[in-house]
Amino acid sequence: MRHVVPVLVCLLIAGCGSTSSPGGYYKDDGPHANPPSNLERVPDAVPKSEPLHKFANRPYTAMGTSYTPMTSVQPFRQRGVASWYGKRYHGQKTSSGEVYDMYQMTAAHPTLPIPSYARVTNTKNGKSVVVRINDRGPFRSGRIIDLSYVAAYKLGYIQAGEATVEVESIVPGRRAGL
């Protein structure tokens, strides 16, 4: 019995998003019973200059790891594994204080400034979306970004639970690649 408790604790802190097994959702985190039928028509986030959040960009520690968020919007590129989060967090406050809406084009990143914008591209199928970074995470080893349910849907990896992506920050007023 004493070996069961550590295993249960590890499962509970496994992180946001879904499992990596096809068709499986992490705990109760999947779509609502009747998700909107027009998810493919949800527009990308529109990058604009915004003042950075006063508190969400301070250094912090999560699950034993320390993070130092960027304090300015600047060029940034990263490749790695993306996951997504859905109804389990829908309606809860994000690190920015905004309420998470799984049907908006948002994301959680451990160090990109809040708020900021990023283009996320699924490297397997080439699909790309623009999201607004308004939360911190993911904190599960090996993941670089957690996307909203609709963003992951548009990138085509809802059923897989995760995908290899490229994340590129968008600096409002600056052309891509500069």
N, C-alpha and C positions, 0 to 999 in steps of 0.2 A: 504494500500500500504506500510506503514512503517513497517509492519510485514513481508512483502515479502522479503525485502532486507536482513535481518539477516538470513532468511532461505536459500536464494541463496548463501550467503557468507559461511554458514556452509557446503552446498553441494560442493562448490568449494574447500574447504580445507579439505575435507573428507579423503584425503590421497591417496597414490599410490595404484595400484592394481585394482582388479575388485570388483564388488559387491558380496555380499554373496548369492544373489539369483541365483538359478541354471540357467545356460545358459546366464546370464547377464554379460556384461562387463562394467566396470566403464567408463563412458563417451565414448570416442572413443578408449579406450585402449583394444584392442583385438588382434587377429592375423592379419597379412596382408591378403589380398585377396587370395593370393596363397602361404601359408607357405611351406617351404621345405617338401618334402614327407618322408624324412628319419630322422625325429626328434628323433625317438627311438634309432637311431645309433649314435647320438652325444655323444662323450665320456665325461666321468666325468672329472672335473678339476684334474690335477695331482699336488698334494702338493709338494712344494719345499720351501727351505729357501729363503726368499727375504728380502731386507731391508725394514723396515716400512716407510710409506709415511711421509714426514717431516711435513705436515700441517694437513692431514686428521685425525690424532689421537689426536688432541688438544681438550680440553673441548669446548662444543658448546651448544647453545640453539636453539631449533626448536619448533615452535608452543607453546611457553610458558613453555616448559620443558627443564631443563638442563641435559646434558649428559656428562659423563666422559669416553671416550674410553679407553680400555686397551692399555697399552704401551709396552706390550710384548706378544708374542705368548705363551699361557699357557693352561693347561686343563680348559675346560669350558663346561658346559652342561646346557641346558635350554629346557623347554617344554612349548609350547603355540601355538598360531595361526599364520600360515604363509599365506601370500597373494602373488601375483605376479604382475609384471609390464611388459607391452608389447610395442606395436608400439607407444604409446603416448610418450614414453621416448627413443625409439630406435633412435640412432644417437646422443643423447645428452651426454654431459660430466657428468661423475660420480664424486663423492667426491674425488676420486683418480686422476682425470684429464683424465682418460681413457674414450673412447667413449663407451657408453652402446650398446651392441649387444644382442638383445633378444634371439638370437639363440646360445649363448655361456653359459656355466655353471657358472653363476655368481649370486651374491646376495647382498642385502643391509641389514646391521645390525646396530643398533644404537651404539653399544659399542665394538664389536669385532675389533681387530686391522686391519688396511688396509695397505697392503694386508695380508690376512690370508686365511685359508681353513677350511671348516666345512663339516661334514657329516650331511645331513638332512634326517630324516626318517619320512614318513607318518605313523602315529600310527594306522590308520584305515586299511591300506592294506599292511603294512610292506615294501613298496618300499623305496629304499634309493638311494641318489645321493651324490656326492661330488661337492661342489661349491667353487669358489674363492670369498671371500668377497672383493669388490672393491667400495662399495658405502655405504652411510648412509641412514637410514630409517628402517622400516616404522615409521611414526610419528602418525599414527592413533591408538587411544587407543585400547588395547587388542591384538595388533599384535606384534610379536617378530622378524619377518624376512620377507623380500620381495625377492622372487626368480625371476630369469629371466623366461620368458615365457617357454623356452625349459625345464628348471629344473622342473617347476610346471607340465608341460606336462608329463615328465617322472615319476613324483610322482603321477600322476593320479587325479589332482584336478583342471584342467583348467575350466571345466564347473561349478564346485561348487564355484570357486573364492577364496576359502580359505580352509585350512585343519589344523587339529591339528598335530603338528610335534614335533620331538625331534631334537635339534641342538646340535652337539658335535664338539668342535674345534678339528682340527688335528694339532698336533705338529710334523713337519717334523723331521724324525730321531727317533721318539719315537713310540713304538707300542701302539695301542689303549688300553685304560683301564689303562695305567700307568701314 
